[in-house]
Amino acid sequence: MSSSSIQEDIIIPASIPQELSPIDSKTEELLNLIHTYETLVNDKYRTNFIEGYLNLSRANFSSSAGFDKRYGIDGIDLRPKDACVEVERKLGKFSVVNRLEEMNKKKNGGEKVEYEKEIEGNGDGDVRIKKRKGKVDVKESAKETVVEITDDAKEKKTYIDPILQFGGLVPHQLKLSQDHFKNAIEDSIEVLNLRKQIDTLFDEIEKLNVTD
C-alpha cells in the first residue's frame, strides 16, 4: 500500500466533525456563558462603577459649591418623579428601557412636525413647545427640560433628566459619572440575565446526568 493511500485513510476520517452528545453540547455552552460572565464582571461592570464614583469625587472637588451642596445622595431631590430608566421583563429576560431617551428620539425624529410656542403667563420665563396633534409636550426653562407623554390609554408621564436638579451648568465630571452609572445599570441587567442562563443550564445538565 502506498504512503499516499495511508495518509488519505488517516486524514479523511479525522476531518469528519463528530456530533457532540446533548450533555457535552450543554457543557460547552455553559463554559462559554461562564467565560462571558466573568469577563463582563471583571471588566466593564467593575470599571463603570469605579469610574462612576471616581468622576463623582472629581466633580465635588472641582465644584465651587460649598460642603452643604455636594453632589451625592444628600443633595438629591427625593420628591416623587417618573423614573427615566425602567427594567422590563419579557419572555423571562430583563432589559433596560430609557424612557427619556426614547421620547427624545421621537421628538427629534426624521418626520417634519409643526410646533407652536406658548409663553406661560406666570412670569417665570418658561416656554412650552407643543406638537399640534397633541402627542408630545416639551417644557423648556433655565432650570429643567421636561418631556411629557400623553397617551389616550395611559396616564400622563413626565420625565426629567435627574442631573438637571443640580442646575443647568454642572461639572463635566458629573456628566461622565452619570454616563458610567447608566452603563453600570445596563451591565447589571446583563449580569443578571447571564446568571439566570447559567443556572438554567446547570439544572438541564443535572437532569441529563440523572437520565444517563
C-alpha positions as CSV (number, residue, x, y, z in Angstrom):
1,M,0.0,0.0,0.0
2,S,1.4,3.4,-1.0
3,S,2.1,6.1,1.5
4,S,-0.5,8.5,-0.1
5,S,-3.3,6.0,0.4
6,I,-2.3,5.6,4.0
7,Q,-2.4,9.4,4.5
8,E,-5.9,9.5,3.0
9,D,-7.1,6.8,5.3
10,I,-5.9,8.8,8.2
11,I,-6.9,12.3,7.2
12,I,-10.4,11.8,5.8
13,P,-11.9,10.1,8.9
14,A,-10.3,12.7,11.1
15,S,-11.8,15.6,9.1
16,I,-15.3,14.4,9.7
17,P,-16.9,16.5,12.5
18,Q,-18.1,14.5,15.5
19,E,-21.6,15.3,16.8
20,L,-21.5,16.2,20.5
21,S,-23.8,14.4,22.9
22,P,-26.6,16.6,24.5
23,I,-24.7,16.8,27.8
24,D,-21.4,17.8,26.1
25,S,-23.2,20.4,24.0
26,K,-24.8,22.0,27.0
27,T,-21.5,21.8,29.0
28,E,-19.7,23.7,26.1
29,E,-22.5,26.3,26.1
30,L,-22.2,26.6,29.9
31,L,-18.4,27.1,29.8
32,N,-18.9,29.9,27.1
33,L,-21.5,31.6,29.3
34,I,-19.3,31.4,32.4
35,H,-16.4,32.9,30.4
36,T,-18.7,35.8,29.2
37,Y,-20.0,36.3,32.7
38,E,-16.5,36.5,34.3
39,T,-15.2,38.8,31.5
40,L,-18.1,41.2,32.0
41,V,-18.0,41.2,35.8
42,N,-14.2,41.7,35.9
43,D,-14.1,44.3,33.1
44,K,-17.0,46.6,32.1
45,Y,-19.3,46.0,35.1
46,R,-16.5,46.7,37.6
47,T,-14.9,49.6,35.6
48,N,-18.2,51.5,35.2
49,F,-18.9,51.5,38.9
50,I,-15.4,52.6,39.7
51,E,-15.3,55.3,37.1
52,G,-18.7,56.5,38.2
53,Y,-17.6,57.1,41.8
54,L,-14.2,58.5,40.8
55,N,-15.8,61.1,38.5
56,L,-18.4,61.9,41.2
57,S,-15.5,62.7,43.6
58,R,-13.8,64.7,40.9
59,A,-17.0,66.7,40.3
60,N,-17.2,67.5,44.0
61,F,-13.5,68.5,44.1
62,S,-13.8,70.8,41.0
63,S,-17.1,72.3,42.1
64,S,-17.2,75.7,43.6
65,A,-20.2,74.8,45.7
66,G,-19.8,74.5,49.5
67,F,-20.0,71.4,51.5
68,D,-23.7,71.9,52.0
69,K,-24.3,71.5,48.3
70,R,-22.1,68.5,47.4
71,Y,-23.1,66.2,44.6
72,G,-24.3,62.9,46.1
73,I,-27.2,61.2,47.9
74,D,-27.5,64.1,50.4
75,G,-28.2,66.6,47.6
76,I,-30.7,64.5,45.6
77,D,-34.2,65.8,45.2
78,L,-36.3,62.9,46.7
79,R,-39.7,64.2,45.6
80,P,-41.7,61.6,43.6
81,K,-41.0,61.6,39.9
82,D,-41.5,59.2,37.0
83,A,-38.4,57.0,36.5
84,C,-36.4,57.8,33.4
85,V,-34.9,54.3,33.4
86,E,-37.0,51.2,33.9
87,V,-36.4,47.5,33.9
88,E,-38.8,45.3,31.8
89,R,-39.1,41.6,31.8
90,K,-40.2,39.9,28.6
91,L,-40.1,36.1,28.0
92,G,-38.1,35.6,31.2
93,K,-35.4,38.1,30.1
94,F,-34.7,41.5,31.7
95,S,-33.9,44.6,29.7
96,V,-33.3,48.3,30.4
97,V,-35.6,50.9,28.9
98,N,-34.6,54.5,29.0
99,R,-37.9,56.4,28.7
100,L,-36.3,59.9,28.4
101,E,-34.0,58.8,25.6
102,E,-37.0,57.1,23.8
103,M,-39.0,60.3,23.9
104,N,-36.0,62.5,22.8
105,K,-35.6,60.2,19.8
106,K,-39.3,60.5,18.9
107,K,-39.2,64.3,19.5
108,N,-36.1,64.6,17.2
109,G,-37.3,62.1,14.7
110,G,-36.9,62.4,10.9
111,E,-40.5,63.4,10.2
112,K,-41.3,67.1,9.9
113,V,-43.7,68.3,12.6
114,E,-45.4,71.6,13.1
115,Y,-44.9,73.1,16.6
116,E,-46.4,76.1,18.3
117,K,-44.9,78.0,21.2
118,E,-47.0,79.3,24.1
119,I,-45.4,81.6,26.6
120,E,-46.6,80.8,30.1
121,G,-48.4,83.7,31.8
122,N,-46.8,83.0,35.2
123,G,-43.8,85.3,34.5
124,D,-41.2,82.6,35.2
125,G,-39.9,82.6,31.6
126,D,-40.9,79.0,30.9
127,V,-41.7,78.2,27.3
128,R,-44.0,75.3,26.3
129,I,-43.4,73.8,22.9
130,K,-46.5,71.8,21.9
131,K,-47.0,69.5,19.0
132,R,-50.2,70.5,17.2
133,K,-51.5,67.0,17.2
134,G,-51.0,66.8,20.9
135,K,-48.8,63.8,21.2
136,V,-45.6,65.3,22.7
137,D,-45.3,68.2,25.1
138,V,-41.9,69.6,25.9
139,K,-41.4,72.2,28.6
140,E,-38.1,74.1,28.5
141,S,-36.7,76.5,31.1
142,A,-33.4,77.6,32.5
143,K,-33.8,75.0,35.3
144,E,-35.1,71.9,33.7
145,T,-36.2,70.1,30.5
146,V,-39.3,68.1,30.8
147,V,-40.7,65.6,28.3
148,E,-44.3,64.9,28.8
149,I,-46.1,62.0,27.2
150,T,-49.9,62.0,26.7
151,D,-51.5,58.7,25.7
152,D,-55.2,58.2,25.4
153,A,-55.0,54.9,27.1
154,K,-52.4,55.8,29.7
155,E,-51.9,58.5,32.4
156,K,-49.7,61.5,31.7
157,K,-46.0,60.7,32.2
158,T,-43.3,63.4,32.9
159,Y,-39.6,62.5,32.5
160,I,-36.9,64.8,33.8
161,D,-33.1,64.2,33.4
162,P,-32.0,63.7,37.1
163,I,-28.8,65.7,36.5
164,L,-30.8,68.9,36.0
165,Q,-31.7,69.0,39.6
166,F,-28.2,70.3,40.3
167,G,-28.7,73.2,37.8
168,G,-28.1,73.8,34.1
169,L,-24.4,74.2,34.5
170,V,-22.7,71.2,36.1
171,P,-19.1,70.0,36.0
172,H,-18.2,67.8,33.1
173,Q,-17.1,65.1,35.6
174,L,-20.6,64.9,36.9
175,K,-22.0,64.1,33.4
176,L,-19.3,61.5,33.0
177,S,-20.3,60.0,36.3
178,Q,-23.9,59.8,35.2
179,D,-22.9,58.1,31.9
180,H,-20.8,55.5,33.7
181,F,-23.6,54.7,36.2
182,K,-26.1,54.4,33.3
183,N,-23.8,51.9,31.7
184,A,-23.4,50.1,35.0
185,I,-27.2,49.6,35.2
186,E,-27.2,48.0,31.8
187,D,-24.2,45.8,32.8
188,S,-26.1,44.8,36.0
189,I,-29.1,43.6,34.0
190,E,-26.8,41.7,31.6
191,V,-25.1,40.1,34.6
192,L,-28.5,39.1,35.9
193,N,-29.5,37.6,32.6
194,L,-26.3,35.6,32.3
195,R,-26.7,34.3,35.9
196,K,-30.2,33.1,35.0
197,Q,-28.9,31.4,31.8
198,I,-26.1,29.7,33.8
199,D,-28.5,28.5,36.5
200,T,-30.9,27.1,33.8
201,L,-28.0,25.2,32.1
202,F,-26.8,23.8,35.4
203,D,-30.3,22.4,36.0
204,E,-30.5,20.9,32.5
205,I,-27.1,19.3,32.8
206,E,-28.1,17.7,36.2
207,K,-31.3,16.3,34.7
208,L,-29.3,14.8,31.8
209,N,-26.8,13.2,34.3
210,V,-29.7,11.6,36.1
211,T,-31.3,10.2,32.9
212,D,-27.9,8.8,31.8
